[in-house]
Amino acid sequence: MKQYLKHHEWHIIEEGLNPHYNQVSESVFSLGNGRMGQRANFEEDYSGETLQGSYVAGVYYPDKTRVGWWKNGYPEYFAKVLNAPSWIEIKIKIGDLVLDLAKCKVESFKRVLDMKQGLLQRIFTATLSDGKKVSVDAKRFCSMADGEIGAIRYEITALNFSAPITLTLPINADVVNKDSNYDEKFWEEVTKAAEPGWAIVNAATKKTNFHVCTGMQYDIQSAGKSIKGKVSTHVREKYADNVIETDLKENIPLTIYKYVAILSSENHAKDKLVATCKSKLKEAVTSGFEKLFSDHAKIWAHKWEECDITIDGDVAAQQGIRFNIFQLTQTYTGEDERLNIGPKGFTGEKYGGSTYWDTEAYCLPFFLSTAEPKVARNLLVYRYKHLGKAIENAKKLGFKEGAAFYPFVTMNGEECHNEWEITFEEIHRTSAMAYAMRDYIDYTGDREYLSEFGLEVLIGIARFWNQRVNWSDNKKKYVILGVTGPNEYENNVNNNWYTNYLGAWTLRFAMESADYVKQSNPTRYNEIITKTNFKDTEETERWKHIVENMYYPYDADRKVILQQDGFLDKELIPVKDLNPADRPLNQKWSWDRILRSCYIKQADVLQGIFLFEDDFDLETIRRNFDFYEPLTVHESSLSPCVHVILASKIGYKEQAYEFYLRTARLDLDDYNNDTEEGCHITSMAGTWMSLVKGFGGMRVRNGQLHFNPFIPDQWKSYSFRLEFRDRVIIVKVSKDKIDTVLEHGEPLEVIMNGKPVMLKSK
């Protein structure tokens, strides 16, 4: 765990340049706007440890699947987000010396992420090897007002000299991914151009042929006036720049404004990209840095009005939740139903930048509660539009008759994960789509989604489970064999309880949904029957038989659910008795040893209890928590949040608070020593749930909001805001009272601590 960042309610602050933590900071201080994102790389040269990263939403490359053997049904490629053309560089040369913070003497250094306004600032003083001392104040943002615009204000001041300075302002598409096989590069040049004042590179991805046009214009000022300097331009393969030679005068700041437009063929015609890029650049320069930033900051102010959570009395916790909300908000805006949420967002390459089941199981509740309903709806529509691919995925594995198997990892609906135990066995993920529908409908009341989109998906998923189970003559029950549950430290197990429970629930939900659409919209129901060739009576009779006869492993002596068959054959040694030197297991133990151990990577049985809490009484939840949590190593970022919610439910308040800090500050404190690869964006939505559903006790039951809040001893108060069925509700919890205010909308009855309370607007 690294605790080098200063605590502040609205800022992330790093004081002093620590080269060993630089890649962690590059992740933490990343910027994005839903369309593009940028790691917090330096504008000037830096020859120290760094992971350059610029990303454009929806642009990917189908890399070769990295396995030494092949099996039928195996994904044909491993999709990865691409390191896109680099746009932030402002290379500085003073005399004959390059400004490089890995080679200079850094006198002072401060990096600040202003989360309230979405602004990254760096302030430093450095001395070059010849004794020349400079100070730099650099600011940049990715515009939330225009998702294709980025802007930099870079001010450099000579503190003890006057000398010539050379500035190089490039656009560089000759970039490589860290995870490239044999340093393969994924971009090919389409066009490039540079004239005094601007440069543009239009590049295309290999295989997928996405075009990304990146252009820059600039303005250089001294004493408040624009200066020209001596300008030369250079172009080479996938590269274009302007080089400006001018004078740096002692104690007179030189300010460089670099304006950038990044356009993708996902949003513009390929033959119009360059012209449109030039037009947008012209508009950006005309607006200027301050106007662009003002428009950007206004959007952030509105976003924070929608989703802010306040905590009084614990700055570390306050900073943590705001950082999580900030990253979620700049990763996904919900404006484009073709886009989804990658586990690293715009902060790194890990996991390929693809869509996982994390979206449905963890992210959807945040967007349901903090944005207009269409934002969450678009996440569901994204999966509906991939239904055809899900059916193709199932066919590759031998399933028939319209069965749909949603991918564990995808960019376009095809499975593209490169680990067999996930690709073939972690089948529970396909029902995350069904659960998300139920969650969405419960929260919004939009049951018409079932008629429009949902029932088609549910029929496909139900057909998958219908074919994936088999009857056991031995158990006289239906069983599900050869799976991996949410606990990925167990592979190829039989009857993972979570998988069996979720599969049976999905069949039941599909039957209920079919009945609803049949009754409420018979015309649409007949269309769906025809389109899917759904034999409703025949198919649902089989589904019902499976639901009524599913096998669930259980230990009658301990009165706990068993994670899977044979779990009690393991040696049950609590995590607290492990040698600390063995942690984390996934970095210290062989995979064989992990698989034979009792240790749980993330909530598995407890994941199911979390999703279907109302199916279990309080004592059952407590028994299972007491049995499984001591065996859980929490080496998945998705684990702590589930434990916060359940610990809160059963009254383990101190434990809930400890888990909350772990999830809220997972990246800020680098708990798992992996933040350098990018932030854990999807688990950040779990952090939001930890507070709202954990401490706030928020649930939706039968279309009605319920709250059962408590406050951690370390806090004075906290508050959160919900958008619910055309209402805006503010809940504030302090030591001695709970205030629930209807800020907007018609009167609404909620259940607070088991008692009805009528909320009315003031």
N, C-alpha and C positions, 0 to 999 in steps of 0.2 A: 504494500500500500504506500502510495506517495502523497504526502500532504504538503505540497510546496506552493499551492495556490492560495491566495489571500481570501478570507471570507468577506463577502459583501452582498448586500441584498439584491443589487441589480447588475453588478459587474463581476466578471471573472478576471482576476488580476494575477499576473506573474511578475515578480520583481527579481531582477538578476537573470542573466543568461546562463542556463544550465544545459550544456550541449547534450548530456546523457538523457535529458527529459524532452529534448526538442521535438521529437516525433510525437510524443504524447501531446505536447502543446499544439502541434500542428493539427491534431484531431480535435482537441477540445475547443480551439479558437476558430474552427471552420465556419464558413458562411454559406448560405444558400437562399434560394427563393422559390423553390418548387420546380423551377425550370432548369436551373444550373446551380453548381456549388463549387467551392474552392477551399482546399485545405489552407491552413494559415502559414503557407510558405512565405519566406521573405521576398520583398521586391528586389533588393540588391543581391549580388552573388553571395552564396553560402556554400563553402566546400565541406562543411561538417555533415553530421548524420541528418538526413532529411528524406522525406517521401513526398515527392512532387505529386500533386493531385488536383486536377481540374475535371469536372464531370458535367455531362449534359444529359438531362432526363430522357429516358427512352432509347438511348444510343448504346448498343452492346455489340459484342463479338462472339460468335459461336466457336470457341476454342476446342481443340481436340480433347476428348475425354481422357483423363490421366489414369489409366489402368493398364496393367500388363497382361490382362486376359479379357475375354469377351464372353458375355452370356446373352442368350436371346432376350429381347426386350430391354437391353441396356441402353441408356440415353446415348444418342449419337454425338453429342457435344456437351461441353461445359460452358454455359453462357457467363460472360463477365462484363461488368461495367468497364468502360474504357477510360483510361487517362486521356483526356481530351486536349486539344491544342492549348498551349500555355499562353496566358494573356497578362499576367501581373508584373512581369519583369520590368524593372527600371535599373539597368546596370550602370554603375557609377565608376568612373575612372578619374582620379585626381592626379594630374601630372602623368606619371607612368605607373601609378599604383591603383589597383582595383580595391574598391571598398568591399571587403569580405569579412564578416564578423567572426569567422573561424580563424582568421589570420591577424585581425586587429586586436589591440588591447581595448576591451570593452569596459569603459569607465562606469557606465550606468546603463541599465536596460529595464524597460517596463513595457509589458504587453497587456492591453485591456480590451476585453470584449464587453461592450455596452449592450446588454441584452434588451434593454428597454427600447433602444433605437436601431438595433441591428448593425452596429458599427464596430469595426476592428481598428484599434489604434496601437501603434508601437512608437515609443519614444526612447532614444538611446543616444549616448555619447561615446565615441570611439576615437582612438588614436592610431593612425597608420604607422607603419614601420619607420617612416622618416620624420615622425614627430608631429605631423599635421593632425589637428584635432577637429572633428566635426560633430555636430548634433543633428539628429534627424527626427522629424515628427511625421509619421506616415499614417494615413487613414484610408480605409476602403470599405465598400459595401457592395452587395449584390442586390439590386433594386427589387423591392417587393411591389413597387408600383408598375414596373415594366420588367418582366422576368427575363428579358433578353439583354439587359443593360447592367454593366458593372462600372464602377468609377473609383479612381485612386487620387488622393491628394498627398503628394510626397514633398515635404519641405526639408531642405538641407541647408545648414548654416556652417560656414567656416569660422571657427572660434579663435584661431591664432595665426591665420595666414590669408593671403589672397593668391589664387593660382588658376590656371586653366582647368576646366572640367569637361569631361566627355560623357554624354548621356546616350545610352543605347536603349531604344524602346522597341522591342520585338513582338511579333506574333510567331509562335513556334509550334508547328504541328509534327515536328520530328521527335516525338516523345515515345516512351515505352512504359508498359505496366511492370510493376515490381514482380508480379507473378507470371510474367511471360515465359513461355517455354523457349529456352535457348535465346533469350533476349529478342524474340520475334517482335516486330513492330506491326501495328494494326491499321495504320493510316497511309493512304496514298494521296498524292497531290492531285487536285483538280485544276485550280488556278491559283496564282499569287500575283500580287502587285504592290508597289510602294512608290509613292511620290512624296515630296516634302510636305509634312503635316499628317500623313496617314499611311497605313499599311494594312493589307488584307491577305489572309490565306484561306482558301476554300479547300477542304480536305474531305475525302470519302473513306469510309471503313471498308476493309477487305471483306469479301463474302456478302455481308449484309447491305453494303452500299448506302449507308446513311451518309448524308452530306452535312457537314458542319462548317459554316462560314464564320470566321472570327476576324473582326477588324478593330483597329484602334485609330483614334485621333488624339491630339494632345494640345496643350497650351502651356507655355513656360513663362513664368512671371518673376520679375525682380522689382522690389519696391512698388508693388501693386500694378506694374505695367507689363504687358506682354513683350517678350523679346524673341527674336528669330534665331540668332546665332548662325553658325555655319552648319548647314544641313547636308548630309549625304544619305543615300538610300542603298540598301543592299537586299538582294533576293538570292536565295539558293533553294535547293529542294525542300519543300514544305516549310519555308521560312521567308519572312520579310520584315524589314525594320527601317527605322529612321535613326541616324546617329547625329547628334547635335553637339557641336563644340561651342562653348561659351566661357565666360569668366565667372568664377566664384569669388566674391569679394568678402573680406573679413567682416563678420557680424551683420551682413546683409543677407537675409534668407533668399534662397532660390526655390521657387515652388513649381513643381511639375504636376499638372493635371493630366491624367491619362484616362480617356473614356473608351469603353470597349462595348461592342455589340457582338453577341453570340447567337447565331440563328441556325436552326436545324431544319432539315428537309421533312421532319415530322410535322412542321407547322408552316412551311413555305414551299412553293414550287422550286425545284432544283435550279431551273433556268432563271429564277428571279432572286436567288439568294444574294448574290453579290450586289445587285442594285438596291435591294431592300436593306442590306447591311450598311451600305454607304448612306442611305437616307436616314436610317436610325442614328447613325453616328453624327450626322449633321444636326439632327434634332437634339441629341444629347449635348453636344458642344454649345449649341445655342442656349439651351436651358442653363448650363453651367453646373458645377459641382453642388453648390449650396441649394439650388432649386431642386435638383435631382434628389439630394439627400432629404430635403424637406418633404417632398412627396413620398419618399420611402418611409420616413419616420412617421408620417401620418397613418400609413397602413399598419405599421407596427403598433401604434397607439390604439387603433381599432382592434387589432388582434388581441392585445393584452386586456382590453375591456371584455372581450369574449371569454378568455380562458385563464386569467391570472388566478393564482392561489396565494393567499397571504398567510404568513406564519409570524407571530409576534413572540419574541423571547428566545429564538434559536436561529441565529444568522446562518449557520452552516446548513440547517434544514431548509431555510428559506431560499438560499442560493441554489441548493440542490434541486428543488422542485421547479424553480424558474428556469434553470439550465435545461432540464428535461423538457419542459414545455416549449422553450425557445427552439431547441433542436427539432422537435416534432413539427412545430409550426413552419419552420423554414424548409423542412423536407417535403411536406405534402400539403397542398392548398385545396385539393379537391376540385379544381377547376377543369381538369382534363381526365375523363373517365378511362383513357388509355394508360394512365400512369398509376403506379402503386407505390408501396413503401418498401425500400430495401433495408435490410438489417443494419447497414452502415450509413444509409442516407447518402449525403454528399461529403462524407468525412473520410472515406477510405475505400480500398479495393476489396477487402475481405468479404468472403461469401459471394463474390461475383456481382454484388449489387442487385441481386434478383429478388423476386417476391417469394416469401415463405408463408407458412400458415400463421406466423406471428401476426400478420395483418388482421386476420379474422378473430383470433383468440385474444389478442392483447390491444391492438391499436383501435379497432372499431369503437369501443366504448368511449375513448377520449373524443373522437370526432363526433360521435352521437351527441355528446353532452356539451360540446364547446363550439359548435358550428351549425349552420342551417342544415336541415335534413338531407339536402341533395349531396352534401359532401360525403356523408356515410353511405348514402345510396349509390354513389358512383363507385365506391369500393366493391359493392355487391354486383353492380352492373359489369364491372371489370371481369369478374369470374363468370358471369352469364355469357359474356362474349367469348370466353374461352371454353365453353361447354363442348364444342365440337372437338377441340384439341384434347379435352379430358376423355372423351369417348375414344379418340385415337390412342391415347396413352393406355387405356384399358385393353384395347384390342391387341396392342403389342405384347401384353402380358397374358393373352389367351382368354380374356373376358369377351362376352358376346352380347348381342341383342340390346345395344344401347347403354350398356353399363358405362358409368363415368368414373374415372379415377383421376382426381385432381393431382397435379404435380406437387412434390415437396418443394422444389425450386423451379422457377420459371421466369422467362422474360416475355414469352408470347403464348403461353398455354401449354407448350411442350415441356415434358420433364427434362431437366438438364443438370441433375445432380450427379456427382461422380463417386459416390460411395455406395456400394451395393446394399449395405445394411440399412441405409436410408431409402434409396430408390425403390427397392423391392418390398421392404418390410415395415417402414413407418407409415402404415396405411391409415392410421387414425386421422392424418392430416386432411383427407378428403371430406370428413364430416365436420371439420372446422367451418367449412362453407355453410353447411346446414345450420350449425349452431349460430353463426353470425346472422343468418336470416331470422332465426327465432329472436335473437337479441335485438335486432333492428326493429322487428315488428312489435315486440313488447314495448320498446321505448317510444317509438313514434306513433304506433297505432295504425301504421300504413300496411294493412293486410292485403291491399290491392297489389302489393309487390308480388305476392304469390301468383296471382293471375297473370300479371304482366311478364314476369321473369322467373320467379322462384320455383314454381312447381316443376317446370321442365328440368331444372337442375336437380331437384330433389328426387325425381323419378330416376334420373341417371345414377345418382349416388346410391339410392336404395337398391337398384339393380346390381350395383357393384357388391354391396354387402350380402345381398341374396345369393350371389355366386361365390363369395369369398368364404362363407361359413361352410362347415360340413357337419353332418350328423355323426355323433359318436355312439356306437352301440354299447360301448363300455360305460359311458356316463349317462346314456339315455338323454343327452342334451346336445344342443348345437355348440360347436367349439370353433375357435379361430386359431389356427396354428401358424408358426413360423413368422412372428412379428417382432417389431421393436416398438416399445411404447415411448412416451415422452422421456423416460429415463434412458438416454442413449448409452449408458454404461451396462446395458443388457441388450444383447442381440439374439435374434432367432429363438425367441421364447414362445411357449404355448400359453394361450389364454391370458394374455395381459389384461387385467381387469378393466383398465381404462378403455382399451380398444374394444373389448366385448360390450361394455356398458354403452359406449358412444355409438357403436354400430347398431345395437338394438334400439337405442333412443332415436337414431336417425330413421330407421324403418317406421317407428311409431309416428314420428313427426311428419314423415312423408304421407302416411295414411291420413292423418288429421288434416293435412294441407290439401290433399286431393278431395276429401269430403267438403272442405270449406269452398274450394273453387267450384266444385260440382254444384253446390247449393247456391252460391252467391253469383256465379257467372257461368251458367251452363253453356252459353255460346263459346266462350273462351275455353271452357273445359273440353268441349268437343274438338276444338282446333288442336289442343294439346294432345288429346288422344290420337288424333289422326297423324300429327307431326311425329310423335314419339312411338306410335304403334303400341300404346299402353293398353294392356288387357287388364282393366282395373279389378274386376272380381277375382280372376285367376291369380294375378300377381299379388294382390293384397292379402289373399287367403294364406299364401305361402309366407309373406312378410309377418303376418300376425302369428303364425305358428312359430317362427323364429323368435319373435319378441317374447312369447310366452314360455319358450323352452331354451333360452340362452343360458349357458353355464357361466357362473361367476365364482372364481376361487375365493375361499373364505376359511379362516382358522377359527373353529368353534371354541377352542380353549382360550385364546386371547381375545376373542370376539372382535377381530380386525379383518378387514378385507386383505386378501393376499395380492401382492403386485402381479404375480403370475404363478402358474404351476411350478412347484419346486422351490419357491423363494425361501422357505424355512429350512431347506437343505444347506443353505449357506451358513457360514460362521458369522453370527450377528455381533460384531464388535463395533461399539459406538464410535462416531467420528472423533469425539473428545479423547479417545484412547489411542488415536493414530499419532505416530511420530510427526511433529510439525515439519520435519525435513522431507517427509513424503508428499507434502502438498505443494502445488496442486497435483492431484493424481495423474491428470492427463499429460503432465509434463515430466513426471517422475517414475511412473509405473509402466510396465509393458501392458499392451492391450489385453493379453491373455490374463494377466493378473487382475486387471480391472473387471473383466467379464466374470471372473470366478468370485469376486468380492460381493459383499452385500451393499456396497456404497451406491448412492443414488445421485446422479448428476443434477437433477432438477425434479420438481414435484411431478409425481406420476399418479399414484392413487389419490394423492392430495389435489392434483390437478382436476381429476374427475369430481371430487367432492366440492372443489371451488366452483366448477361450472354448474353442478347440479345440487347445490347446497340444500335446497328445500326438500330434497328426497331423503335427507338424513336428519335424525334428531341430534341435539347438541352433544349428548354423551358419546354417540357414535363418532362424531367429528373429533371430539377430544381424544378418544382412544386411538384413533388412527393417526392423529397428529403426534401424539406422544410416542407412538411406535415408529413412525417413519421419519420424523424430522431429525432425531438423533443419528440416523443413518445417512443423512443427506449432506453432501459436501458443497452444494450450491456452486458448482463450477460451470453453471449456465447462468447467463445474465437474466434469464426469464424466471429463475427460481425464487429469489427473495420476495418478490411482490406477492406471489401466491401465498407465501407463508405469513406475510403481513396481514393479509385479509383474513385468513383462517385464525391466526393468533388473536386478532382483534375480536373475531366472532366468539371465541371460547374464553375470552377474558385474560389472555396472557399479554398484558399491556406492555410490560417492559421488553419482552421478547419481540413484540410487534414493532416497537420503536427502534430496536437494534436492527431488525431486518429492513425497516424503512430507510434508515441512514445508509445501509448497504446498497439498496437499490437507487436511492436518490443521488448518492455521491459515487456511484460505481465507476464512472469515467473521470470525474473530477479528482478522485483520490486513487484512481487506477487500481482498484481492488484486485482484479484478476491478472494484472501485469500484461494486458493486451490492448490497452487503449491506443497505443501507437499505430495499430492497424485500422483504427477508426472507432468512432463512438457507437454505443449499442442503442440505436435509435428505437427499435421496436420494444425493447425492455423499458424504455423511457415512458411509453404509454402505460406499462405496468406500474411505474412509479406513481403516475396520476391515479390509477385505480387504487394503489395502496392507501393514499390519503382519502380519496372520496368514498371508496367502497370499504376500506379498512377502518380508518379512524372515524370517518363520517357515517359508516354503516349504511350507505345508500344502496337500495335495491329497488327494482321495479317488479311488482307482483300484481298480476291481473290488471295491468295498465295503470297502477297507482304507485306513486313514489312513497318509499318507506325510508326512514332514517333512524339509526340507533347509534348516535355519536358518543365518542369519549375523547378526552384530550390527554395527550402524553404529559407526564409530570414536568417535563423539561420546557413546556410551552406555556405562554400566557393565554394565547388564543390562536385560532386559525379560521379562515373563511374560504369558501369556494363558491363558484357560480355555475349554474346549470341552465341550459336551454332545454325545455321539455314541453313538447306539444303546444307550440306558440306561446309559451310562457318563459320568463326569465326569473330564476329563483336564486336568491343569495342565502347561504347558510353560514352563520358565524357561531363558533363554539368557543366559549371561554370557561374559566374555572367554575364560575357560579351560574352561568345561564347559557341557553341556546336561543339564538335569534334566527328565525326563518322569515325572509321577506320576499314577497312577490313584487319584483321590480317592474314587470311588464306582463300584460295579458289578463285574461278572464280569471275570476276566482277559482281556486283549486284546493281540493282537500288532499292533504298528505297525512301519512301516519308517522308520528314522531314518538319514538320509544313505546310503540304499541298503541298509542292513542290518536284518534283523528284530530287534525288541526286544520281549520279553514284559513287559507291564505287569500288576502284581498290586496289589490294595489292601493297604494296610499293616495 
